[in-house]
């Protein structure tokens, strides 16, 4: 039996000005969500979630990745990426986690963009029109803070109590005016400060 997908929702944002200053180039962020029937809702406590994970997660990942890469203009444009899931009131946080925290789901995205970084994430419980945050990082370098971005949106009628919203997010750049350095510069500066104190 196929996973029941009530609808797909896309959110697109193009940042042109930040802090009153024009971007050198606009940065586009795309989120694609699948609103799906929770396959565990109404069944009481289900000990083994693996049968549904094996049955549904891979096809769901492939579908969302296909829609997302087409919307942003191709996988080659993606620099930052992330994922999220929100389960309705009749489900568990574990149900939201189950469909996104499996290689059967995430590998479709990693392979499409040839990524080295893990997929940052959120998973939570919420009702209709709940805020959905999708944290992202650089697909190849977790320490590149310029690409620490959180995109946020909501779906007015989802999730229903017996649904899960599954989301993938991508951006074709980092924040438009990054000025806080990166993890590696911090490590060098802290090491230099410690050496100076000891000297």
N, C-alpha and C positions, 0 to 999 in steps of 0.2 A: 504494500500500500504506500502511495506517495505521500510525502509531507504536504499538508494543506497550507498553501500560501495565499492569504487573503489579498495582499497587495504588495507591490514594490513602491518605495518612496525614494525620490532623489532630492538632494539639497545641494545647491551650487552657490558658492560665494566667491566673489572676485574683489580682492582688496586693492584699491588704487591709491588711497591716501591714508596715512597713519601718523598720528601726532601732528597733524597739520602740514605734513611734508609729503609730496608726491613720491610714489614708489618708483624705483628705477625701472621696474617692470611689474605689472599687476601679478599678484599671486592668487591662483585659483585653488579652492578647496572643494572637494566633492565628497558627499556622504551618500551611500546607497543602503537602504534598509529593506529587509524582508519582514513582513508581519506574518508570523506563522502560528498555526495551531500548536499549542504545547502538547507534545505527544504523551506526556506523563500526567497531565491535569486530570483530576477526577478519579485517579487510580489508587489513591492512598499513598503510603510510603513505598516507593519502588526501590528495591535494594540495588538491582543491577541496571544501570543506564546504558550499558554498552550496546545492546541490540539496536536501540534507536539511534545512537551515535553512529554506529556502522551503517545503518540504513539511510540516514539523512544528511549527515554533516558534509560529506564530500560533494554531493550534488548541490547543496545549498551554497557552499563556498564557491564552486565553479560558476554558479548562476550570478552571484553578487559580483564576483570579480569581473565577469564578462560585461555586466551592465556598467560597473564603475569605470573600467578602463575605456570603454566606448564613450562614456560621458565626459571624461577628462581629456580625451583626444589621443589615447594610446598609453600602454603601460610604460613606454619609454619616457614619458613626461613626468612620471611620479618620482618625487624625491622623499616625501614623508608619508608614513602610513600608520594605521592603527585600527582597533576594532572595539566593539561594545555590544552588550546585550542587556535587555530589560525584560524581566519576566513579570507577568500580571499577577494579581493578588491570589489566584488559586494555585500558583506554582511556587517552587523553591528557588532560591538563588542558585542552587546546584543545577537546576534545569537550565537556567540562562548560561551558566558556565559550561555545561556539557556540550553545547553545540558549537561554542567558539574556542574552547580550550582543548582542541584536539588537532593533531597534525593533518587529519583528514580534511579539516576545514581550512586551517591557516596556510598549509603548504601551497594551495592554489594561488594565494596572493603572493607569498614569498617567491615562488617560482616565476610568476608572471612578471615581477619587477626585478628579478635576480637579486633579491635582498640578502643581506648578511645579519641584520639586526633582528631581534625578536619583535613581535607585534605587541606594542603597549595596548592597554585595555582598561575598560571598566565593565563591571557587571553588577546589576542591582535589581531590586523590585520596585515597581511603580505602576501607576494607573494611566488612564487616558491623558494625553497631553503632558506627560511627565517630561522633564528636561532630560535629554540624552546627550551625554558628553562623550566625545571620542578623542582621547589623547593620542597624539602622534609624535613620532621621532624620525630622524633621518634613517632611511632604509638600510644604509650601509655603516652608520657610525652613531652609536648611542650617545657618545660624548659631545656631539655637535649640537650645542644648545640653540643655535639659530633655528633649528627645525623642531623645537619643542613647541607644539601648537595644540590647542584643544579647540575642536570645533563643537558647536552646540546647536541643537535644534529640537523640535518636538513634533509629534504626530497627533493631531487633535483627537482622533478616535482610537488610539492604540497606545499600549497594549490593552485589550480586553482582559478580563480575569483569567481566561483560559488560553492566552496567547503569549508569545515571546517575540520581541523585536530584536532582530539580528542585524548588526550594522558593520560595514567596512568604510573606512575613511582614507582619503589620499589628498595630498597637496603637491603642486608642481614647483614649490619653493618653500623657503622658511618664512619667518616673520620678515616683513618688508624692510625694517630698519634695525637689524640685530646689533646690539652694542654691549653685550655682557660677557663676551669672550666664550671660551669653551672649557671643558673639564681639564684638558691637557695643560692649558695656560695656568689654571688654578694649581694643578699639581706642581708645576715648575716654580710658581711663585711661592707656594707654601714650603717647598723643599729649600728654596733659596733663603727664605726667612729663618727656617730652622737652622740652616748652616751658619747664617750670620750670628744667630743667638749663641750657638755653640762655640763659634770662633772667638 
